[in-house]
Amino acid sequence: MSGIQLRAGLAVLHMGLAVSLCGCGLSGASKLERAYSFEERPFLLEDSQVNEALTVPLFAQDLCVVSDEASFDPSDVDSEAGILFSLSDGEVLYSKNAFEKLYPASTTKIMTALLAIKYGNLDDEVTVTQDAVITEAGATLADIKPGDVLTMRQLLYGLMLPSGNDAGAAIAVHMSQSIEGFAQLMNQEAAQLGATNTHFVNPHGLHDENHYTTAYDLYLIFNEALKYPEFREVTKTVAYTADYKDKDGNAVNKIWEGGNWYLTGRRQAPEGVTVFSGKTGTTRAAGCCLVMASREGSGQEGENEYVSIILKAKDRNNLYDNMTNIISKIVN
């Protein structure tokens, strides 16, 4: 048998999914011991709910597959979860609690950015609505106001650099007419990517008990986002100047700065490692989080690339200490 087939329903799509699976970059029946693990990735619908079967061959052939976390030293990081995966050959270099459900904080915005790029028009003009008014204490903002007119591209920078919760809400309402409608789109996309231990209720990651994910699911979402040049361009940017109009037609000029310490120079990556993309996230419940992409040396884009994720570190210094520990494995 060349793979494993699964017939399961995805409620948001009203269709079945029969998945033929194998491990990352592997082929042949002798390699099935590294096949995608459905014990950790459950589909929740009964077969009776499936309307139509759809065969999606080799679902996991290009994905990193965690088969045995016991082979890694959990003390290498003292955060709740951490992973390091090679995108070039599918190797799992480190994994701790990859499938534990945790709060994502603003790493949620990776999915929001993915949807904006994948299904939206970045040249659209967006008039900011009252939905973008975020009053929660400590919430990070791009400081846009109702009536401001920006492009989707500008909102994308406002979303990812200053981690603007208001920019996330503006994108969501523009694309889906409501926060709730956009959350449904987020969950549809997560299901299609196999991120079945994820549930979103908003586009920004402000805390909600029903808003959660796993390190592995964030890898699946981030891996998809990295396929888009626009995502790479935005997330490698250290600072961006946005020129737009307010509700009265007056010119507004804002400079948004990113928060990834490796990109801003506040922390140095290990010698031989180049950080080129990522998203931070912090709430009291989620702790400090970072989803990041690096490459070995200063090689060409797409060569020797890695995804590393730290979730629920105790503070920002601890977050970067943990991240440095695992990305050091790229060159050691």
N, C-alpha and C positions, 0 to 999 in steps of 0.2 A: 504494500500500500504506500503511495507517495505522500500521503498526508492524512490529517484527521479532519473529518467533516462534522460540522455542528449545525443543526437546524434550530434556530432560536429567533424569537421575535424582538423587534425594537419598536416599542409602542409609539414613539414619536414619529416613526417613519411608516408605520403600518405595513411592515413587510418582514419577511423571514430572512434569516441569515444562515447560510450553510457555509462553514468556513473550512477551507483546506489549508492545513497549517504545517510549518516546519520551523526549525531554529534559524537564528540569524546567519545568513550566508551559507547555510548547510543544505545538502541535498542527499537523497537516498535514504532507504529505510533504516540503515545503520545509524543515522544521525538523529533519530526521533527521540532520543533521551533528552534532547534540548528543545523539544517542541514547546510551543506556547502553552503556558499553564493556565487551564481554565478553572482550577480550584481557587486561584486568587482572582479570577476575572469572571465572575458569574454573570450570565444573562438571566434575567429575572422572570421572563414571561413563559407561560406554559405553551406547549406545542399547539394546543387548541386555539390559541389566539393568533396564530400565524396565518396570514391570508395567502401568501405566495412565497415560495422558496426562491432564494437568489443565491447562486453559487459565486463566492468571491475567492478565487484560488490563491493559495500561497499568501495568506493574510499576514503572516509573521515573518516572511522570508527576509525582509529588510529591517526587522526590528531587533533590538537587543532584548534578550530573554534571560531573566533571572531564574536560575534553576536551583541554586543552593547558596543561600546567604551564610550558612554556617562556615563556609570556606573563607569568609572575610572576618577580620578582627573588628568587632563592634567598638572597641576603645579607640580606634583611629579617629573617630569623631565623637564628641560628647553631645551633639545635637540629637534631636529625636530621630531624624532620618537623614540619610545622605546616600547619593549614588554618583558614580562616574562611569559613563558609557562611551565607547568609541563609535562614532558614526561611520567610520571608514570600513571597519571590518566586523562590527557587531559585538566586539568583546566587552564583557562586563568586567571592569577593573575594580569596582567596589560597589557594595550594596548593603545598606542597613535599613531595615524597616521600610523597604520600598513600597509595600502594599498596605501600610498602616494609614487609615483615614485621618487626615489632619486638616487644619484650616489653612488656606493658601494666602490670605491677606492679598496684597496687591499683585502677587504673581498671577492672580486671576486675569489681569490686564493683558497677559499674553494671548488668552483666548479672544478677548475683545479686539485686540489688534489683528489677530488672524482673521476674524470674521469681517472686519472693516476692509482688509486688503483683498480677501478671497471673494467676497460677495458684494462689497460696496464699490463706490466710485470715488476715488480720492480727490477728484477735481470738483465734486459736488460742493455747492455752497450750503452751509448749515446755519440756520438761525437758532441760537441757543434759547431753550425754553426754561420755564420755571423748574422743570425736573432736574436741572443741573445745579440747583442751589443745594449745597451740602452743608449742613449745620453741625454735624457730629464733631465733638471736640477732638482735636488732634488729626483730623482728616487732612490729607495732603491735597492741594488744589493747584490747578493751572490759573486760577483767579479769573475765569471767564464769567460774564454776567448775562442774564436774560436779555435778549435783543441783540447781543453781539453776533456778527456774521463772520464766520471763518470757513475755510475749506476743510473737508474731511482730512486732508493731508496734514494741515496745521493741527487739527484736533488729535491726530495720531501722535504727533510730537508732544503735545500737551498731556496726552495720556501716559506716554512711556518715559519721558524725561523727568518732569517734576512729579510724576505719578498722580496726575490730576484726576481725582474721583469725579469732578465736575465734567471733565472732558469725556470720561467714560459714559456718563449719563447722557451727554449730548449726542455721542455716537449712537448709543442704544436707541434713543427716541427717534433719531433721524432714520435709522435703518428699520426699526420694528414698531414705531409709533408709541411704544411704552417700554418701561424697564422690564415688566413681566414678559412681554412678547419677545424681547431680546434674550432674556434668560432661557426661554424655551428654545430659541435658536442655538444658544450656547450648549444646551444639553443635547440637542440633536447632533451637533457637530462632535461633541465628546463621545457620544455613542458610536458614531460612524468611525471615529478614530480608535475605538476599542477602550476608551477611558471610562469603563463601566463602574468604577468606584468613585465617580465624581458627580457632584450635583451643585449647580450654580443657581443662585437666586438674584444676583445683581452683576453688573458689568465691571465692578471696581474692586470688590473684595472686602468692603466694610463688613464687620463681623455679623454673621447670622449662623445659628446652630445648624441650619439646613444647607449651608454653603461649605462644601468640603471637597477634598481631592486626596490624592496620594502622590508620593514622589514619582512613582512609575507613570501615573496618568499625566502628570505635568511633563514628563519626558515625552510622552506620545504627542501632547499638544504642542510643545516647543519644537519637537522634531518636524512637525508639519509646518509650523510657522517659518522655520529656517529655510524652507523650500522657496520662499518668496523674497526676491531681492529687496523689495520695499521694506520688509520687516528687518532685514539685516542692516539696511541703510539707516533706519530710524534708531535701532537699538545699539549701533556702534557710535552714535553721535553723542558728544560730550555736552554741547550747548547749541541751542537753536533760537533764532530770532523770528518771532511771529509778528507780522504786520497785518492788521485787520481793522474792521470798522465796528464801532459800538452802535447801540440802538438809535442814536441820533445822527449817525453817519460820520462821526468824528474818528480820526485815525487813532489807533491804539498800537503801541509797540511794547512787546513783552519778550524778555529773554528767559528761556527755560533751560535749566541745567539738569543733567542726569545725576543719578545717585549711586552708580556702581563704582565703588572705591578703586577697583583695578583700572577702570577707564579714566577716572579723574586724577589718578596718580597718588591718591592717599594711601593705597596699598600697592606693593609690588608683587606681581605674579612670580612664581618660581622661574629661575633661569631656564630658558628654552620653551616657555609656554607663553602664548599670546592670547589674551582675552579679547573677543571681538563682538560679543553680544550678551544680553542678559536683562533680567528684571528682578528688582528687589521687592520685598514686601514685609510690612511690620504691623501687627496689632498686638494687643495684650494677650489675646487668646492664641494667636498663631505664633507668637514669638517673632524672631527675625529670620527671614527666609531669603534665599537667592537661587534663581535659576539662571544658568550661565552657559555660554558656549566659548570654547577655546580651541586653538590649534597648536600643534607641536611646532616649535620654531616660528619662523616668519614666512611659512610656506604660502602657496597659492590658495585662494578661496576654494573650499570644497575638498581640500586635501588634509588628511590627518586631523580631523575635527572631532571634538569631544563635547558631550553635554555633562554638566555636573550640577547637582542640586543639593542644597542644604535646607532643611525645614526645621523650624522650632529650635533655633539657637537662642541662648539666654539673653544676649545683647549683640550689638553690632560688631564689637571687637571680637567676641566669641564666634560670630558668624563667619568673619573673614579668616580667623585662625583655623576654623574647621574646613573652610573651602580651600585654603592654601594646603592643608594637610592632604586632602584627597587629590587636588590637581597636581600635586607633586608626583603622584604615581604615574603621570603621563610620561615623565622623563626619567623616573627611577626604576 
